[in-house]
């Protein structure tokens, strides 16, 4: 459905362009731009540090659970039924807390990533907007939006990715040679 919509939209744009004047259309990939910017390393480092902190806390919780469980197993025969039940509930509570922490940590990691990436993507969008206005582009399309590329074919001359990378202070990426 998405492919049909995008094909129709692009076809409509191209048809409308021929009926008036020649339109100028470019394309880029914001993820490729991000990877080429200096901020990418900083974001990667911050995410790795944050992930390590969460992992260390999770390891501590696992160790606590493991220790309690091992102590329970060693002493289970010497415990009264009331103490045994109390220890079992404690272990279950710790196990549940660990699972909840894992879910929360995963969510927190996603939130942290979004917080770090949002300003950079806003900066990339502004650079795209500025370049489009300065070079009189009518449209800038996303070359790849997830699993299915939106642009299935385009001439290399319409790729503005390196212009945006340069504008934002990054090092332009080398283009792949066409396969023969």
Buried (B, 14 or more C-beta within 10 A) or exposed (E): EEEEEBEEEBEEBEEEBEEEEEEBBBBBBBBBBBBBBEBBEEBEEBBEEBBEEBEEEBEEBBEEBEEBBEEBEEEEEEBEEEEBEEBBEBBEEBBEEBEEBBEEBEEBBEEBBEEBBEEBBEBBEEBBEEBBEEEEBBBBBBBBBEEEBBBEEBEEEBBBBBBBBBBBEBEEEEEEEEEE
